[in-house]
């Protein structure tokens, strides 16, 4: 025999917990666009930062990324098969925890949508907590190509109100 009133109380408590959690968080996407101009030679690098919201911490659940390459002389979109791949590698760090989100430079096409000029963005699982008011630094390097490339990156996840980290620590 089971206790029906106890079950109803558990359901009511679960609902109350969900409502309380929803009051503290909402879905958010944080986009970032980087342009690496090759100027006709490989070896370019860009360091770009975005600042996280002061509203609270951001729990990243996944990322999407797309790479688009352009011929530096004509400005036309270039298929990566014509120049042997992007040659872009990426390293990401976050100042709130003082850590690297990618341990070393990672080939960008391992995270980016295959097909480059396709509309579909394939989500890549990437669970990270980015602290309120922290800077996320993108360090992108071009090792082999002579074309200009744009990468469109988005963090997807939950924006929280408030921070898990005690200020001043």
Rosetta silent file (secondary structure, phi, psi, omega in degrees, C-alpha in Angstrom):
SEQUENCE: XXXXXXXXXXXXXXXXXXXXXXXXXXXXXXXXXXXXXXXXXXXXXXXXXXXXXXXXXXXXXXXXXXXXXXXXXXXXXXXXXXXXXXXXXXXXXXXXXXXXXXXXXXXXXXXXXXXXXXXXXXXXXXXXXXXXXXXXXXXXXXXXXXXXXXXXXXXXXXXXXXXXXXXXX
SCORE:     score description
SCORE:     0.000 S_00000001
   1 L     0.000  135.753 -179.830    0.000    0.000    0.000 S_00000001
   2 L  -114.395  159.021 -176.255    1.335    3.412   -0.886 S_00000001
   3 L   -92.417  105.301 -177.613    0.612    6.785    0.588 S_00000001
   4 H   -67.999  -36.657 -179.429   -1.296    8.871   -2.000 S_00000001
   5 H   -68.899  -33.880  175.990   -1.179   12.071    0.042 S_00000001
   6 H   -66.753  -37.955  177.590    2.609   11.690    0.390 S_00000001
   7 H   -65.243  -41.053  178.832    2.889   11.259   -3.387 S_00000001
   8 H   -64.127  -37.588  178.807    0.826   14.396   -3.991 S_00000001
   9 H   -65.822  -39.225  177.313    3.083   16.321   -1.614 S_00000001
  10 H   -64.164  -42.675  177.646    6.163   15.142   -3.534 S_00000001
  11 H   -62.046  -44.971  179.487    4.634   16.243   -6.845 S_00000001
  12 H   -61.890  -40.592  179.217    3.719   19.625   -5.351 S_00000001
  13 H   -67.019  -40.437  177.968    7.273   20.047   -3.978 S_00000001
  14 H   -61.602  -43.234  177.746    8.791   19.102   -7.351 S_00000001
  15 H   -62.717  -43.864  179.377    6.606   21.695   -9.091 S_00000001
  16 H   -61.401  -40.505  177.779    7.555   24.344   -6.510 S_00000001
  17 H   -62.621  -41.758  179.802   11.253   23.549   -7.073 S_00000001
  18 H   -65.961  -42.263  179.258   10.841   23.913  -10.862 S_00000001
  19 H   -63.199  -42.856  178.746    9.020   27.229  -10.533 S_00000001
  20 H   -63.175  -42.788  178.768   11.719   28.528   -8.172 S_00000001
  21 H   -64.155  -40.547  179.681   14.493   27.410  -10.568 S_00000001
  22 H   -65.984  -28.553  178.327   12.748   29.061  -13.523 S_00000001
  23 H   -71.139  -19.948 -177.377   12.582   32.317  -11.606 S_00000001
  24 H  -102.990   -5.276 -176.724   16.393   32.263  -11.316 S_00000001
  25 E  -149.606  158.126  175.044   17.344   31.262  -14.884 S_00000001
  26 E  -152.025  157.927  179.941   16.387   31.595  -18.523 S_00000001
  27 E   -67.980  142.044 -178.551   17.613   30.308  -21.899 S_00000001
  28 E  -150.028  149.088  171.608   20.234   32.483  -23.555 S_00000001
  29 E  -124.918  130.225  179.534   22.515   32.497  -26.587 S_00000001
  30 E  -115.110  107.433 -177.563   25.701   34.558  -26.558 S_00000001
  31 E   -87.886  157.204  175.918   27.090   35.119  -30.076 S_00000001
  32 E  -149.098  135.279  177.292   30.634   36.054  -31.062 S_00000001
  33 E  -123.941  129.115  176.875   32.059   36.780  -34.516 S_00000001
  34 E  -121.816  140.976  178.734   35.787   36.791  -35.256 S_00000001
  35 E  -121.369  124.257  177.796   37.484   37.759  -38.500 S_00000001
  36 E  -111.178  110.638 -178.955   40.980   36.579  -39.280 S_00000001
  37 L   -92.239  118.418 -176.435   42.508   38.505  -42.168 S_00000001
  38 L   -81.370  -24.767 -177.476   45.312   36.531  -43.765 S_00000001
  39 L    53.739   32.233  176.126   46.533   39.358  -46.035 S_00000001
  40 L    84.769   -2.953  178.899   47.791   36.720  -48.461 S_00000001
  41 L  -134.831  146.609  175.655   50.077   34.925  -45.986 S_00000001
  42 L   -73.833  166.768  174.372   49.497   32.295  -43.295 S_00000001
  43 L   107.818    6.917  179.305   50.354   32.938  -39.664 S_00000001
  44 L   -71.740  159.393  178.394   47.727   35.447  -38.586 S_00000001
  45 E  -149.220  142.075  171.553   46.380   35.579  -35.041 S_00000001
  46 E  -130.005  142.237  171.803   43.546   37.410  -33.286 S_00000001
  47 E  -118.309  117.481 -179.421   42.849   37.787  -29.589 S_00000001
  48 E  -130.939  144.842 -179.557   39.277   38.862  -28.889 S_00000001
  49 E  -122.281  146.978  166.123   37.342   39.092  -25.639 S_00000001
  50 E  -124.785  145.890 -179.640   33.699   39.116  -24.710 S_00000001
  51 E  -101.181  133.185  177.553   32.475   40.067  -21.247 S_00000001
  52 L   -73.500  157.525 -178.291   29.862   37.962  -19.510 S_00000001
  53 L   -61.037  147.921  173.841   26.741   39.620  -18.107 S_00000001
  54 L   -82.529   -6.298 -179.765   26.817   41.197  -14.665 S_00000001
  55 L   -65.302  -35.161 -179.637   23.352   39.691  -14.105 S_00000001
  56 E   167.215 -175.317 -179.317   24.821   36.332  -13.117 S_00000001
  57 L   -71.997  157.133  179.423   26.682   33.207  -14.144 S_00000001
  58 E  -122.677  121.266  177.551   26.083   31.525  -17.492 S_00000001
  59 E   -94.524  108.294  177.990   25.887   27.727  -17.760 S_00000001
  60 E   -78.284  129.811  175.188   26.955   26.740  -21.281 S_00000001
  61 E  -102.496  -34.085  176.735   25.302   23.523  -22.461 S_00000001
  62 E  -160.940  167.262  177.109   26.630   23.530  -26.033 S_00000001
  63 E  -124.870  156.985  169.150   28.246   25.699  -28.698 S_00000001
  64 E  -127.721  149.209 -178.612   27.678   26.206  -32.385 S_00000001
  65 E  -151.137  141.902  177.412   30.285   27.464  -34.808 S_00000001
  66 E  -135.015  141.437  178.281   30.446   28.168  -38.524 S_00000001
  67 E  -115.629  133.699  174.955   33.459   29.069  -40.666 S_00000001
  68 E  -128.083  127.953 -179.934   33.228   31.123  -43.842 S_00000001
  69 E  -107.199  143.509 -178.842   36.299   31.743  -46.016 S_00000001
  70 E  -128.797  138.953  173.365   36.721   34.644  -48.455 S_00000001
  71 L   -68.136  126.215 -175.674   39.193   35.224  -51.267 S_00000001
  72 L   -66.580  -23.905 -178.920   41.168   38.331  -50.179 S_00000001
  73 L   -88.177  -44.781 -176.892   41.276   39.786  -53.696 S_00000001
  74 L   -95.000  -21.715 -176.023   37.743   39.162  -54.987 S_00000001
  75 L    79.153    1.519 -178.899   35.864   38.879  -51.683 S_00000001
  76 L   -74.134  148.075  175.535   34.081   35.788  -53.015 S_00000001
  77 E   -66.213  136.286 -176.145   33.227   32.903  -50.690 S_00000001
  78 E  -115.128  135.777  175.029   35.790   30.126  -51.116 S_00000001
  79 L   -75.709  129.355 -176.590   35.211   26.393  -50.696 S_00000001
  80 H   -61.626  -21.304  178.298   37.783   25.044  -48.186 S_00000001
  81 H   -66.537  -21.272  179.860   38.555   22.080  -50.436 S_00000001
  82 H   -77.524  -19.702  178.797   40.229   24.528  -52.826 S_00000001
  83 L  -123.964   13.002  170.247   42.789   25.576  -50.218 S_00000001
  84 L    80.620   28.784  178.433   43.115   22.376  -48.165 S_00000001
  85 L   104.145  169.038 -173.300   41.155   23.179  -44.985 S_00000001
  86 L   -77.158  -35.895 -175.269   40.844   26.213  -42.770 S_00000001
  87 L    72.466    6.506 -179.533   44.095   25.984  -40.841 S_00000001
  88 E   -86.707  135.759  172.775   42.348   27.761  -37.975 S_00000001
  89 E  -128.929  151.835 -170.048   43.005   26.677  -34.423 S_00000001
  90 E  -132.463  141.269  172.068   41.330   28.021  -31.313 S_00000001
  91 E  -133.011  134.426 -177.838   42.138   28.340  -27.632 S_00000001
  92 E  -124.207  135.627  175.045   39.562   29.734  -25.174 S_00000001
  93 E  -131.346  159.016 -178.544   40.146   30.978  -21.634 S_00000001
  94 E  -132.556  129.685 -172.966   37.850   32.452  -18.980 S_00000001
  95 L   -79.391  -24.683 -176.568   38.999   34.962  -16.366 S_00000001
  96 L   -58.972  -48.221  177.230   36.356   34.266  -13.684 S_00000001
  97 L   -94.752  -11.953 -177.527   37.796   30.897  -12.697 S_00000001
  98 L    68.582   48.147 -175.806   41.190   31.679  -14.275 S_00000001
  99 E  -139.218  163.676  175.476   41.150   28.618  -16.511 S_00000001
 100 E   -94.113  132.778  179.852   41.406   27.479  -20.084 S_00000001
 101 L   -85.101  -27.253  169.008   38.208   26.052  -21.585 S_00000001
 102 L  -119.584  121.143 -171.880   40.187   24.313  -24.326 S_00000001
 103 L   -58.508  -36.359 -178.590   43.474   23.005  -22.924 S_00000001
 104 L  -142.571  177.356  177.521   45.448   23.639  -26.087 S_00000001
 105 L   -62.677  129.954 -177.156   44.904   24.988  -29.578 S_00000001
 106 E  -120.229  135.060  177.994   42.140   22.926  -31.198 S_00000001
 107 E   -57.279  125.598 -173.870   41.401   22.749  -34.911 S_00000001
 108 H   -63.342  -31.191 -179.389   38.321   24.915  -35.337 S_00000001
 109 H   -69.685  -11.404  174.226   36.701   22.556  -37.821 S_00000001
 110 H   -73.756  -21.274  178.872   36.435   19.902  -35.078 S_00000001
 111 L  -105.977  -20.955 -173.056   33.881   22.188  -33.388 S_00000001
 112 L   -89.298  163.188  179.120   32.431   23.949  -36.434 S_00000001
 113 L   -64.168  127.928  174.204   29.683   22.927  -38.804 S_00000001
 114 L   -66.642  150.269  178.718   30.942   20.703  -41.613 S_00000001
 115 L    96.240  -14.153  173.596   30.279   22.040  -45.081 S_00000001
 116 L    57.473  -59.884 -176.075   31.291   25.587  -44.078 S_00000001
 117 L   -97.803   12.085  176.722   28.731   27.471  -46.182 S_00000001
 118 L   -75.853  156.879  179.484   25.761   25.344  -45.111 S_00000001
 119 L   -77.853  -31.137 -174.051   22.976   26.935  -43.078 S_00000001
 120 L   -69.198  134.568  173.952   22.858   24.143  -40.463 S_00000001
 121 L  -111.305  113.729 -179.519   24.843   24.690  -37.261 S_00000001
 122 L   -80.143  118.798  178.762   25.613   21.381  -35.559 S_00000001
 123 L   -65.627  139.112  178.174   25.517   21.791  -31.747 S_00000001
 124 E  -116.646  122.409  179.765   28.681   20.627  -29.979 S_00000001
 125 E   -60.675  131.784 -174.347   28.337   19.612  -26.285 S_00000001
 126 E  -158.139   69.966 -176.239   30.445   21.993  -24.194 S_00000001
 127 E   -76.748  118.320  178.968   29.322   22.196  -20.551 S_00000001
 128 E  -149.542  147.604  170.412   31.048   25.048  -18.735 S_00000001
 129 E  -102.268  120.310  176.836   30.079   27.604  -16.104 S_00000001
 130 E  -103.193  120.476 -173.452   31.163   31.103  -17.117 S_00000001
 131 L   -73.235  151.086  176.407   31.150   33.397  -14.110 S_00000001
 132 L   -51.878  135.494  176.946   29.363   36.718  -13.958 S_00000001
 133 L    63.154   15.782  176.843   31.449   39.634  -15.283 S_00000001
 134 L   -86.873  159.228  175.800   34.271   37.375  -16.439 S_00000001
 135 E   -99.244  133.629  172.528   36.074   37.832  -19.756 S_00000001
 136 E  -106.209  121.996 -177.186   36.123   34.994  -22.270 S_00000001
 137 E  -106.184  127.036  174.576   39.154   35.269  -24.551 S_00000001
 138 E  -100.688  120.741  176.217   39.246   33.701  -28.002 S_00000001
 139 E  -112.864  105.906 -174.958   42.796   33.141  -29.297 S_00000001
 140 E  -114.298  133.298  179.675   42.517   32.134  -32.956 S_00000001
 141 E  -125.593  145.627  177.469   45.467   31.293  -35.186 S_00000001
 142 E  -112.818  111.669 -174.317   45.737   30.680  -38.906 S_00000001
 143 L   -96.663  -24.110 -170.835   48.574   28.273  -39.636 S_00000001
 144 L  -132.439  -16.446 -170.345   48.230   27.383  -43.312 S_00000001
 145 L  -101.386  160.692  178.484   45.829   29.443  -45.395 S_00000001
 146 L  -114.617   15.104  178.732   46.104   32.676  -47.328 S_00000001
 147 L  -104.837  157.320  175.674   42.367   33.442  -47.386 S_00000001
 148 E   -80.553  139.546 -177.356   40.369   35.645  -45.023 S_00000001
 149 E  -133.877  141.183  175.992   38.121   33.691  -42.678 S_00000001
 150 E  -116.858  134.727  172.996   35.206   34.572  -40.445 S_00000001
 151 E  -121.280  136.613 -179.075   34.033   32.302  -37.679 S_00000001
 152 E  -112.352  114.976 -173.259   30.658   32.690  -36.023 S_00000001
 153 E  -118.102  139.803  173.948   30.571   31.202  -32.533 S_00000001
 154 E  -137.768  133.183  168.546   27.664   31.008  -30.081 S_00000001
 155 E   -88.521  133.846  176.899   27.454   29.811  -26.504 S_00000001
 156 E  -121.267  138.693  178.382   24.002   28.306  -25.750 S_00000001
 157 E   168.760 -145.004 -174.675   22.718   27.581  -22.270 S_00000001
 158 E  -114.675  123.833  172.579   21.188   29.018  -19.117 S_00000001
 159 E   -90.526  123.530  179.632   21.648   32.589  -17.888 S_00000001
 160 E  -100.563  154.868  170.610   21.301   32.704  -14.089 S_00000001
 161 L   -96.355  119.023 -176.690   20.475   35.614  -11.886 S_00000001
 162 E    99.316  166.949 -175.876   23.213   35.819   -9.279 S_00000001
 163 L  -124.502  146.385  177.408   26.625   34.159   -9.054 S_00000001
 164 L   -76.836  -27.116 -176.192   27.871   30.928   -7.512 S_00000001
 165 L   -90.247  130.784  178.101   31.244   32.431   -6.722 S_00000001
 166 L   -70.309  128.281  179.994   31.510   34.659   -3.678 S_00000001
 167 L   -61.646  142.538  176.162   32.806   38.080   -4.711 S_00000001
 168 L    91.882   -3.360  179.392   36.261   38.940   -3.421 S_00000001
 169 L   -90.021    0.000    0.000   37.624   35.388   -3.336 S_00000001
